[in-house]
Amino acid sequence: MSDDGQVLRVREAGGASALLAPSVGIFLPAVTEGALVAEGQSIGAIDILGARRSLIVPVGVSGRVTQRVGGERTRV
């Protein structure tokens, strides 16, 4: 199993930042809704065909997690 970090992509919409995974995979969250996050922080990992990669908040992004979008596997 690998644990290379991946910086998330950002989409700005309506004054909020949406963090987007680098690819399709199973999200393994390390934060819950309401948590504060800051640039450089790992918010969880994504498992892509058995390779696990940390998901890192990009530079210039910080704030409170207001919503996680996705299927049941994104639940804590």
N, C-alpha and C positions, 0 to 999 in steps of 0.2 A: 504494500500500500504506500502510495506517495502522499506527501503533505506539502506540495508547492502552493504558495499563495497566489491568488488571482485578484487583481483590483477590479472592483465592480464598475460597470458603466453607469452613467448618470443621465436621466432624462428630466429636464425641468418642465413643470406644468403647473400653472396657476399658483405660483409662489412656493411650490413644494418640489422636493427632489425625489425622484423615484430611482432606486438602486436596482440595476438589472444584472442578472447572472450572465456570465460569459458564455454559457452554453446550456443545453438541456441536461438535466440530471436530477438526482434526489437531494433536496435541500435538507440539511441537518442544522437547525437553528441553534445559536448560542445566546440570542437575545429574545426578549418577549415584547409584545406591544406595550408601549409606555416607557421603555428603556431609553436612556440617553446614549447616543453613539457619537464618536469623534473620528476625525481622519486618522487613518492608519490602524484603526481597531478592527479586529476580526469579529464579524457578526455571525459566523457559523462556517459551515463547509458545504461543498457540493460533491456528491459522489457521482463520477462519470465513468461508467463501465468498470467499477472497482477501484478507480484512482480517486482518492480523496484530496480535494484542494480547499484551503482556507479561502474565505471570501473577505476581502479587505475593503473598508470604506475609503474612497478616493480622497486625495488632497483637496481641501477647500469645502468639504461636506461635513456637516455635523448637525445634530438635532435629535428629536425624539421620534421613535418608531411609532407611527400612527396606524399602520395597517400592513399586514403581510398578505399578499395575493397569491393564490395558488390552490392546489388540491389539498386533500387531507394530510398528505405527507409533510406539509409545511407547519403543521401544528406542533406545539411543544408538548 
